[in-house]
Amino acid sequence: MARYSSIDDVLASYPARFVPEKAEGVDEQVQMNLSGEGGGHYIIHVHDGQVDVTEGTADDPTLTLDAPADVWLSVENGQTNPMMAMISGKVKLKGSVPFATKFMGMFGGKV
């Protein structure tokens, strides 16, 4: 059964899933570009042991994620393996790979 019914639900879950002690000393932005129905452009800003999620585009993000909204929703619901989604080109990451790994850990290993 799906935990999230929409991208809005996913985005709203990020602050509750955030593990602040894993973000000490971090001040980075992730740009999420989700295409298709229910998608949009979002900035996830990790700073001072907290996370903020806003609509918009970051000028110079540390990491950019591009994916169809339905694919990202499927990843978040555990129905699609994130690594397979990247290998197949459905999810594309651009930017700091080390930060991408660290970023996932800030959300209990799953974003």
Secondary structure, 3 states (H helix, E strand, C coil): CCCCCCHHHHHHHHHHHCCHHHHCCCEEEEEEEEECCCCEEEEEEEECCEEEEEECCCCCCCEEEEEEHHHHHHHHCCCCCHHHHHHCCCCEEEECHHHHHHHHHCCCCCC
